[in-house]
C-alpha cells in the first residue's frame, strides 16, 4: 500500500489539494551556471514551489554515433544526433553543489531527475530531497528500484508506459517498501498538442492507483495545467526558460520568465475556484426578489393579487409565501412600496 500523500520539504502533495508547482530547467541553462541560477531565482520569485534539474552525462543516455537510429528524424531536433543533444542539455556535475546551495539560500526546493546509478549516488551525497524518473526511463525498472531504495519521494512520468507498465513500476517500488510514490501523466511530444493530452486519464489514474497524480505539461500555455488541476492533479511540472527565442535546447516549448507570474497566478486562482461542495447562497438578500405592496392597502382589507408583486429587492417575504399572504387581511394601513412582513398581516388568517 502506498501513501495517499507524499511530502517534499514540508509540502504535502495530495490529490485535490493545493497543487505542487514544479519549474523544470532541463537544458535551458544553455551551459551557463548564472543562467541556471537566474531561472531558479525566477521560479522562486514567481510562485513556483520547487525547481527540478536533470542530472546526466551524454554517455548515461546514449552512444556517440551520428547515424541511423542515433539521429533524430523529425520534430524540434530533426537531424541532430542524440549524443550531441544530450551533451548540450547536460547539467555539469560541478554545478550541482552550487545549485543546491543556491536554492537553499533563497528558500526554494531543488530536486533532480535521475538517469543512472552513478548519478543517483552523486545526488544522494548532496541530499537531494526527491527524485524524478523521466518518461523515457519509466521502463528501466532497475533504475527505478535504485531510486526507490532511497525511500525518498519518487515521481515517475508515464509518457511511454501503459497501465500495465505503471503497475510494473509500482510493484518495483513496493518491493523495496517505498510508500512515497507519485505519478505524472505526460505526453512525450515537444510541444504537445491539446488533442493528445487526454486529461481524463488523470482521474482514472487517481481511482486506479490511489496515489498523488500530476501533469508534466509540455504545452505552450496554461490551459492543460488548469484542467488538470480541476481534475484533482496534485503536481504540475512546467519547463521554464529565460526567453522562448533564446536558442536554449527546450526554450521553444518552455515558459519564459516574463509569463511565469501570470502562469502561477492562474493556476493558484484556478485551484481556488474549486473550493468545496456548498449549496448555500452567498448573495446579499437585497438582491433577491420578495413580496411588496404595489398599492395602498387599507387596514382590514383582504389582500388580493393585484395589491402585491414579487419584485426586487429582497426585504419582504419570500415569493413562495404569496398564496398564504392572499389569505390574510392587512393588520394596519400598508403603503405602496412597503416590503410585506407577517407583522403587517392578520395572523389568524396567515396559516
N, C-alpha and C positions, 0 to 999 in steps of 0.2 A: 504494500500500500504506500502510495506517495503522499506527500504533504499537499494540502489544498492551497497552500501559500508558500512562497519562498521569500527569504529576507536577504537583501544585499545592502550592506552598510546601513542597517536600521530602517530601510524602506521595505514595507510589507507589500508583496506583489501577489494579488489575488484577483480572480475573475470578478468582473462587475464592480471593482473598487477603482480608486484613483489610478489611472494608468501610469506606468513607469516609462518615461520618455528617454530613449537612448539615442545619442548622436554618434553615428558611425563615421570615423575619419577615413577608414580604409587606406587607399593610396593617395588620398587628396592632400597629404602633407607635401607631395611633389618633391620629396627628398630634401626638404628644408625643415630643420627642427623648430626654427622660430615660427614657421607657418603652422606646424603641428600644435605648438603652444598657443598660437593665436586662435586656432579652432577650438581648443579645449576651453580657453577663456570665453570665447563667444558662446559656446554651449552653456557654460555656467551663467553668463550674464543674460541669456535669452530664454531661460526657463527649462532647459533640459535637466534631467535628474542624474544622468550618467553619460560618460563618453566611452566608446569602445574603439579599440585599435585592433589591428590584425598583426600578429607576430608570426613570421615565417621567413624562410630563405627561398630563393628560387629553386634550389635543389630539393627542398622539402616538398615542392609542389609538382615538379615535372622534370624532364630531361632537356639538356641543352642541344636540341635538334631543331633545325629550321626548315623542315619539310614535312610533307604528308600529314599525319594526324596531329602534328605539333604546331600546325599553322591554323589560325582562326579563319573560318571560311566565310563568315557573314557578321553583320551587326556592327556595333560601335568600334570593335577592334579588328575588323576584317584585314586579313593578310599579314597580321603580326604574329610572331612566334609566342607560344605560351611562356617560354623561358624569359624572353625579353619583357613581356608584360609583368611577370612576377618580380623580376629584378626592379622594374620601375616602381611597382607598388609596395615593395617590402619596407617594413619599418626596421631600421638598423638596430642591432642588439644593444649597441652602446647608448642609444636613446632611451631605452626602457627605464632605467632607474631615474633618469632626469624627468621623464614624463610622469611617472608615478609620483615622484616628489612634488612636481609642479601641481598636479591635480589635487594632491592632499593639501598643499599650501593654499590654494584658492577655494577649497571646500567643495569639490565635486568628485564623485566616484569615477574611477577609471578601471576598466577591466578589458579582457582581450579575447579574441577568437584564438583558438589553438589548432595547429596543423601538424604537429609532430610531437613525439615523446620528448625529444630534446628541448623543444620549445616549451613544453609543459613544465619540465624541470626548472628552466630558467625563470618562468613566470611564477612558479611556486616559491622560489627563493626571494622573489620581490614582493611576496604577499598578495598576489592578485586575488581579489575577493570573490570572483566568479569566472566562469568560462563559457564561451560561446562555441558551438560547433556549427560551422557553415553548412549550407545545403549540400554542397558537393562532397563534404566529408561525412554526411549523415549515414552513409553505408559502411563507413570504416569503424566497425564495432570494436576493434582493438583499441583505436584512439579514444573512442567514447568511453570504453571501460577504464582506460587510464585516467581520463579527466574525472570520471565519476568517483574513482577511488579516493580522490582528494576530499570527498564528502562536502565540497563546496557546491553552491548552486551551479547547475549546468543547464544552459539554454540551447536548444537544438532546433535549427531551421529545417523545415520539411519540404524544401522546394523540389527535391527529386525523388522522394520516397512516398509510397502509398501507405494505406492504413496498416497493411501487414508489416511494411518496413518500420513504421512507427512503433508497432508492438514489439518488434525485434530490438529496437533501440531501447525501449523502456524495460524490456526483460534484461538487457545487458546492464542497465543501471540498477535494477532491482537485485541482480546477482551480487553486486558489491555493496548492497544496502545503502545506496544513496537515495534518500527520500526527497531531495531538493532539486527537482527536475521541472523545467518549463519547456514548452514547445512554441515555435514561431511558425505560423502559416506564412508561406513565402512563395512568390512567383519568381523563378530564376530567369527573368528577362531584364535587360538593362537598356532602356527603361522598360517597365512592364505596362502593357495596355490595360485599360479598365476592364475590358470584356474577358480578361484572363484571370482576374482576381478570385472570383467565386467565393466571396467573403462569407457566404452561408456556411462554408466549411468550418469557420471558427466556432460557431455554435455546436456543430456536430462533434468537433474535437473536444469541446468542454464537456459535453454529455458522455462521450466515449471514454475519455481518459481522466476526467475529474482532477486536472492539474492546471496551473496557470498557462493560458494560451495567449499569444500575442501575434503581432503582424510585423514582418520585415517588409517595409514599404519601399519598393523601387519605382513608384510612380513619380511624376514630376510636380505634384501638388499635394494638398491635404485631404482630398475627398475620400480616398480609400482608408486613411487613418481614422477619419471621423466616423465612417460607417463601421469600421472595426470596433471602435470604442462603443458605439451604440449597440453592438452585438456582444459587449462584455469583455473585449480584449483587455488583458492586464498589462501588456507591454506594447510599445510602438518603437520600432527602430527605423531611423531615417539617416541616410547618408548626408553628410554636410560638406560644404566646401567654401572657399573664400568667394569665388565667383564661378558661375556656370560656364564662363567663356575663358577661363584662365589656363586651359590646356592640361590640367591635372587629370589623372587617369580615369576617374569616375565622375568628374565635375559635371558633365552634361546632364546626368540624371540625379544630381545631388542638390540639396537645399542650400542656397547661398546665405551668407551671414545676413545680408540685407532683408531676408524673408524669415529668419529664424523666429523672431519675436512674434510675428503675425501667425506663424505656424503653431507655436506652443500655446499662444493665447486662444486660438481657435479650438485646439484640442482640449484645453482646460475648460473653456466655455461650453464646448460640446458635451463634455462629461457632466458639467454642472446641470445641463438641461435634463438629464436623465432622471435625477432625483430619486424619488420613491413613489410607490403607489399611493395616491392621495386624491380622493374624490371630493374633498372639501372645497368650498368655493371661497376664494380669497378676494374676490372683487368687493369693493365697498358697497354697502347696502343702498347707498344713494343712487347707484347705477341700475338698480333693479326696477321692474315695474311693480306698481302696487295700486290699491283701490283709493280713488279720490272722489270727493263730491264735485260734480260738474255743474250743479245748480244749487241755489239756496234751498235748504230743506228745513221747513218749519218744525218746531218741537211737536212730537206726537204723530208726525206723518209717516205712513208706511213707506219704506224705501222701495222705489221701483227702478227698473233697469235704466231708464233714461236719466236718472239722477246721479249715477255713478259710472266710472270707467276705470279700466286698468291702463295706467299711464306711467311714465317715468316722472319723478324719481321714486325711490323705494321707501318712503317714510310712512306709508299707510299699510293696511292689512295686505297680506299676500293675495294675489288674484284667485287662488284656489278657494278662498272664503266667500266668493261672490254670491253663491246660492244661499249661504247662511245669512249673509247681510240682507238679502232680499226678503227674508222672513222677519226682519227687525223693523222697529219704528225708531225715529230719532228721539233720543233722550233729552235733547236740547236743540236750539237752533244751530244748524250747521251751515256755514257759509261755503259758497262755491270755492274750490281750490283748497279745501281742507282735507288732509290725509285722514282716512277713516281709521277709527280705533274702537275697540269694543266698549271703551268708556263712554263713547258718544251714542251708543245704541242701547235699545231696550234689552236688558239682559234676559228677561223672561222669555223672549222670542228667539234669542240667539241660537239656541240649540234645537 
